[in-house]
């Protein structure tokens, strides 16, 4: 997702190819798929890179990026949706969240997060799937409260909890 401060002329952007991003300083986490997209759009030269492999006990690149956005040191922050959404909710600045749903898929910028189940545990897999289906609305509610962007099967944003299966 792209996060921008409201009222700086970037409202309404929905893709990295928007000409209003030319010359803007965008924060990115190094060695993530976003760097490839910025390179393709000619935006990498003005980007500010933040470290990917960090010691999470002493380094906080996503938080540093959000602080730079608030201070005006960068014009936009490109972050993984769950982290960016959570930090945007906690920001003291008015931040616009822009899901990047219209980018080409190489490399993809949206993907599913799943459970990994050992091959021989099919009963456990069924039990988990049943529980998820029954509690889908509760799961959605918690994720949405924390600012995690959710997409349906057709890559449309989910803005309210989905009905649980019966």
FENHU-V158424 format. One record per residue. N is the residue number from 1. SS is DSSP state (H for helix, E for strand, - for the rest). NEAR is the number of other C-alpha atoms within 12 Angstrom. D_FIRST is the distance of its C-alpha to the first C-alpha in Angstrom with 2 decimals. Layout:
((N/SS/NEAR/D_FIRST) (N/SS/NEAR/D_FIRST))
This chain:
((1/-/41/0.00) (2/E/42/3.77) (3/E/47/6.45) (4/E/44/9.91) (5/E/32/13.34) (6/-/22/15.00) (7/-/13/17.95) (8/-/22/17.41) (9/-/17/17.43) (10/-/27/13.81) (11/-/23/13.67) (12/-/23/13.48) (13/-/26/11.35) (14/-/23/9.63) (15/-/27/9.69) (16/-/38/10.20) (17/-/20/13.89) (18/-/22/14.36) (19/H/17/17.42) (20/H/21/16.49) (21/H/31/14.23) (22/-/22/17.43) (23/-/19/18.84) (24/-/29/16.00) (25/-/28/15.29) (26/E/41/11.76) (27/E/42/11.38) (28/E/43/10.57) (29/E/34/11.98) (30/-/25/15.02) (31/-/17/15.83) (32/-/23/12.48) (33/H/26/11.69) (34/H/37/9.43) (35/H/32/12.84) (36/H/26/14.48) (37/H/28/12.32) (38/H/37/12.93) (39/H/21/16.52) (40/H/18/16.98) (41/-/24/15.87) (42/-/22/18.08) (43/-/28/15.54) (44/-/27/16.21) (45/-/20/19.47) (46/-/23/18.12) (47/-/32/15.19) (48/E/28/15.85) (49/E/28/15.66) (50/E/28/15.60) (51/-/21/17.61) (52/-/20/16.53) (53/-/15/19.91) (54/-/14/20.82) (55/-/10/23.31) (56/-/12/21.37) (57/-/7/24.58) (58/-/10/24.56) (59/-/15/21.26) (60/-/20/17.93) (61/H/31/15.54) (62/H/35/12.39) (63/H/29/14.79) (64/H/27/16.31) (65/H/39/13.17) (66/H/41/12.75) (67/H/28/16.52) (68/H/28/16.38) (69/H/38/13.96) (70/H/27/16.48) (71/H/17/19.34) (72/-/21/18.25) (73/-/22/18.42) (74/-/31/15.05) (75/-/37/13.67) (76/E/45/9.92) (77/E/47/8.00) (78/E/48/5.63) (79/-/43/5.58) (80/-/34/6.19) (81/H/36/5.44) (82/H/28/9.12) (83/H/29/9.49) (84/H/38/6.91) (85/H/34/8.17) (86/H/27/11.57) (87/H/36/11.74) (88/H/40/10.70) (89/H/24/13.54) (90/H/19/15.81) (91/-/27/15.30) (92/-/14/18.50) (93/-/21/16.82) (94/-/20/15.64) (95/E/31/11.88) (96/E/32/10.07) (97/E/35/6.81) (98/E/31/5.53) (99/-/35/4.55) (100/-/33/5.37) (101/-/26/8.63) (102/-/21/11.12) (103/-/26/10.87) (104/-/20/13.99) (105/-/15/14.32) (106/-/15/15.88) (107/-/17/14.23) (108/-/19/12.08) (109/-/28/8.34) (110/-/30/9.22) (111/-/22/12.44) (112/-/15/14.82) (113/-/11/15.95) (114/-/10/19.73) (115/-/12/22.91) (116/-/13/25.28) (117/-/15/28.87) (118/-/10/31.94) (119/-/9/33.72) (120/-/10/36.81) (121/-/12/35.21) (122/H/13/34.92) (123/H/13/36.24) (124/H/16/33.56) (125/H/18/30.92) (126/H/15/32.49) (127/H/14/32.71) (128/H/19/29.05) (129/H/20/28.06) (130/H/16/30.51) (131/H/18/29.25) (132/H/22/25.60) (133/H/19/26.80) (134/H/18/28.98) (135/-/20/26.44) (136/H/23/23.32) (137/H/22/23.27) (138/H/20/23.64) (139/H/22/20.90) (140/H/28/18.47) (141/H/22/19.76) (142/H/21/19.20) (143/H/25/15.62) (144/H/26/14.80) (145/H/22/16.86) (146/-/21/14.79) (147/-/29/11.49) (148/-/31/10.46) (149/-/39/8.76) (150/E/33/11.60) (151/E/25/12.55) (152/-/18/16.22) (153/-/11/18.18) (154/-/11/17.53) (155/-/18/13.69) (156/-/15/14.03) (157/E/22/12.25) (158/E/22/14.72) (159/-/19/15.42) (160/-/22/18.75) (161/-/22/20.40) (162/-/24/21.97) (163/-/17/25.73) (164/-/18/27.09) (165/-/14/29.37) (166/-/11/33.04))
